[in-house]
């Protein structure tokens, strides 16, 4: 990220006026023409100040982020939230004042005469009139476009903004479930998740991670707002309904820049045709926006779908309750999946995760974590044998390799999983751990940044891993900034926080952070740390440096 001075140096105008509001560029304050302050967060005011310095010109996201956060690592979601805040403050629901230029940046649209002197009340009134006139013209254009669209509705997809040099970005929203009674929730998010995985694998789109696109579950669809929030060009939304052995799936593609409808279709099939329906939707999307996909239709039958259903139910439970009890429920549902279809991979993936969880967290296998990891590896290998193109099977095996201290094997397996599902932000971010252990720090940081880029609403542990990676890089000031981006620093992360403070020479803060960690882990010690990490931390000098910082923080020998 490089700062472009020509884009961020302020010009001489002391005020910018629009829609009856005045922005004082020197004080970075937004006020009404009567002088009443308008609430705007400080970082949002900084962003508005940079835009106001170049009214009517496109300011790149890179320049905005460097100007507002020059010494802090942030992702684009921080900038996006500031833009949302500015639009709220100025009443810009139509995104006309602060305009988004996809893949280019933002533009503050004001009339040149509105960049005025401090005595701006008259200018503001003039701006209001001019804005109203422009609004009437814009409304007429929009009405004309709607009329044309109604006439040529079947062909509207042809005008979709496709860039030959830049892969289009899409968010697949959770499909509504209109099933009733016992059928409701039968397939949960299977349709949407399958489309996310396959679209990502096809390299036709850059696909937003499930974690971020599913944030909009149950909310009204505002295509432009979601498009701005996630930085996407297209939205796929739809619904599913199971009635007995029949499945009805409806899908539609929207242009995220203007909300226009590009394509829709309804599929009425047997329940066993689920994977075929997913593939047909994917092929249609690729044909409309990207490039044609030519490959055999997948094998699909009711037994396979039932197996998928059981395992999705199990993982949903562990998301709600990551505990020994939740893990046992996942195990039982995974066994049901194998009973339903012993030749599909889903049940074996579920069992691999349950035994891995036992080995790492609960040691239920006669308090023998090594035995638990051995069984986990056997189930993961079985899943890979049955479905070598399933990213989750490779992901499970990668985690097991990591826990066993088999770092190079873990990296290789993570690479396979990422190639099979580039939209899985959890796999991308998870792959950073073995890279850090191996001393490949820049690669680890790049993976975490990629994960944040496709998952704007990513979980806090991404920041935790970024803090760890930056500590490894000996950029401890940036590491501390990364840790502080978490909404709440969990108890387990306070040990990393202690190491970062020790790196910065903040001995008192290091001791305080470690004290928080030790409340939940009172038996931790230098000797235990060395024994725990010596088979993982293969990068030269890293473990010794960590031990030194733990001593500074006061960890007992």
Helices and strands as residue ranges (DSSP letters): H 5-8, E 15-18, E 21-24, E 29-32, H 42-52, E 58-59, H 61-68, H 76-90, E 98-101, E 105-108, G 112-114, E 115-116, H 121-151, G 153-159, E 169-172, E 176-177, G 181-183, H 190-202, E 206-207, H 210-213, G 214-216, H 223-230, E 234-243, E 246-255, E 261-270, G 271-273, H 274-289, H 302-320, H 324-340, H 346-357, I 358-362, H 369-386, H 391-403, H 407-420, H 425-430, H 432-437, H 441-454, H 461-472, H 476-483, G 491-493, H 494-504, H 507-520, H 526-533, H 542-553
